[in-house]
């Protein structure tokens, strides 16, 4: 199955689950109110964190090494499947014990809430593993099917189980949706084709390589999950009441839409980049990363423009007037979320360093996020937490792009950094106009159209940006440089 078709299927699946989750979240928030929603947001952060810890990198192993199963000898393939199944069972036990300890320690108001929180953790874990398995087997059609089931069950349960002021029913909604979505994936794998057709038999990767990749990506992925979602919620809970935590959760939910939109363009990247990396096809890798980076940064900057110009209307429209205080924090967060465009660069760096670089950056980022939030939140409230998030994830994205030059792609690094800087300047100009001039909706819409056209022109590689790529020679001449990849190579969209 081609990269374009996989990406298209993954895009539809991502749109389905993103819109479904957003609709479920907004319906629940409007129904139970800010106080109960703040409790729900903290429970969700705990459940997702415990599930991520319990995996010990297994989802990354499934996505990275399952493509090898198609070309492996039958005996080795069956043995590897049994080993992966045993690893999955072990992660389930770890999550069960850890969630029972954590939620029992934090002591919800009743045993039903504790049981629902534990079930939420297990459901999140199972859905995480099944989606990774579908990705590794290139079964993006089943990922779409699983997401459709998740959304359908979740929306139906939202109308039946959620009651005003009570987070228990909302927890059960997420539990049922996660378990049925995972069940749909497993059912599809059992009754359908389980992967691509096998070619010439090739040996599987060794346990040492898999273990090193699993540990590095597990630590880095765990830190990344805190860095890119709501890792500061635990600290913010010390300084802010549940209602403000709920508003901050609304801001991070809406800003997360940008990251989900960016993921539409890179959902099928991992298995295809893995194959190109194994073949050392550098021309194709640079073409692939360059094309995807233009798309991802255009999506992240474009989404940020929409939010900074219409933040109050977006927050009130989705979550209601009681959550209007989330608008300033949302406008701050989108500047950092633009770093989601560096996703393709981060994936390449992860492959080049076996996950070590991303692990170190994410660990440092989490420490900075917690420290900055603790320092800023007592004075600025949720706006301080938003500022901490923007500074940290923006820095992490810059580090990934800079590292491209260290792994052999300096021209790509320079081009990405220049475009990103100009995109952020455009975003800042629109934010300043929205805050200081306070124009009407018609003027905001016109400004968004103009800025959108400028964004498209910026990331469509206009002629005048050639000077950015020629930075080392700017003192000598200003003509566009000769391309380094004169040799014929596959374009990133031709596979």
Buried (B, 14 or more C-beta within 10 A) or exposed (E): EEBEBBBBBBBBBBBBBBEBBBBBBBBBBBBBBBBBBBBBBBBBBBBBBBBBBBBBBBBBBBBBBBBBBBBBEEEBBEEBEEEBEEBBEBBBEBBBEBBBEBBEEEEBEEEEBBBBBBBBBBBBBBBBBBBBBBBBBBBBBBBBBBBBBBBBBBBEBBEEBBEEEBBBBBBBBBBBBBBBBBBBBBBBBEEEEBBBEBEEEBEBBEEEEBEBBBBBBBBBBBBBBBBBBBBBBBBBBEBBEBBBBBBBBBBBBBBBBBBBBBBBBBBBBBBBBBBBBEEEBBBBBBBBBBBBBBBBBBBBBBBBBBBBBBBBEBBBEBBBEBBBBBBBBBBBBBBBBBBBBBBBBBBBBBBBBBBBBBBBBBBBBBEBBBEBBBEBBEEBBBBBBBBBBBBBBBBBBBBBBBBBBEBEBEBBBBBBBBBBEBBBEBBEBBBEBBEEEEBEEEBBEEBBEEBBEBBEEBBEEEEEBBBBBBEEEEEEEEEBBEEEEEEEBEEBEEB
